[in-house]
Amino acid sequence: MHATVVILTKLPGHLPVKTRLVGLLGEQGARQAYVAMLEETVSLARRIDPDPGLAYSPPDADPEGALPSLSGCRFCPVQGDDGAACLENALADAYVGYPLIALGGDAPDLPVERLRAGVEACSGGTADAVLVPTPDGGFSSLALRRPVEGLARGFRYGGDDSLTSLCTFFEQRGLRVELTEPWPDVDTPDDYEAYLRRRREQ
C-alpha cells in the first residue's frame, strides 16, 4: 500500500514555534521540544513512506541550517500566506498518484494505525478524505485520495473549528469524509505534560 507523506514544518529561528510552551520551557526549551517532536514525527512518517517530505516555510530559508538534526531528510520549500495555503500547496506539489497524508509536528506519538486507516480508506475508494480529530476541535492528520483545489479557502489552520469547517468544505464538494478515533496534539503546557506521560508509559 503506497502513500506520500508530507510534514508541514516551520523553521526555528525564522518563524516562531511552540510559543504557548515558552512559559513552561523558556524560548530555547520550546524550540528544542519542537525539534524533538519533529524528529519523532519523521520516524512515524517513515513507517508509511520511507522518504517523507518536510514542506518547510519560509521557503527562502536554509532548512538544514535551521534543523541540522534532520539534515538527511528531503526538504521541500512551500509557498503560502498561512498554514492552510501551505497545506494546499504542499499536497499539490507532493502528489504522484498515491494517497497523501499531511502531518504537523505536534502529534508525534500519533498511533501509526490511524495513518494506515486513512491510507487504506483513500486507496480502497471508501473515502476521499480521512482526518484524525484532536480534542481542541482541530485535526492532527489529514489523508486525501488526491489533492483538493481550493483547500486553503475551506478552513482556518489551527483554529478551534478547523475540523468542522474542513469537513463541511469537503462535503459541500461531494467528497466522502471519514473520521478516526481522536488523538491529542501538543499545543499547551498541559498537552505537553500529557504527551510526556504517554511516552513514559510506553
Steps between C-alpha positions, in 0.01 A plus 500: 500500500663824382458849640686830490552670836556873536600658831431873524797658671580846631871574511611603852684829500296621204145450626371471859448142616305366798448845650245370750771282655737791566351568843571140602828431321646837409562608141796268445323211670189547287716496187676182617166335574376593152806347334480183711133454413577563135770232508250256651245596235749420224555156653123448507461614139770259383282210611266602217732668250876424508580845365248752639530861395549783748310791347670795663431868534625761450600361161804725457669382822762227548320194641813300578647795688181544701450126563848342492380182673273436201753591231467156338129552433336610177417868541247664269438877508133593514330827415198636684374798692368285786490140618201406285663631183825321584306179553322524165819583312709234672249227417469613138880506463542153654228313309631217279183296468491340845290603800644788699547543872567840655647526849618781721767458761264522796365144526822299498358201687198463273438125461612386157177299472311830462716586200467156346123518535499823302717354226285189480174697477636736233665219304193280513267774386280506811609856585644805332628646827577351841579718800628425849315742731662670799312586821536875435294495179787459258663202336845343520502316166328537165498223241375579149436282197629787286567874548193721537504835323396793716586323824653818642162675479327219686621556853728692735801285585545471876158639585273334754246438223746378237374140505134598462564760232728269301247215512231741381727617218553142382134401529386806303715373216352153513808344657465211743652570841590257777622573852717265703506482878643827639858547609639800693752740355753709694430872516468603865706422811232252611518332159877475523497349848234247390718410201801441730286278724391294199863457398598385849217247501601342169 
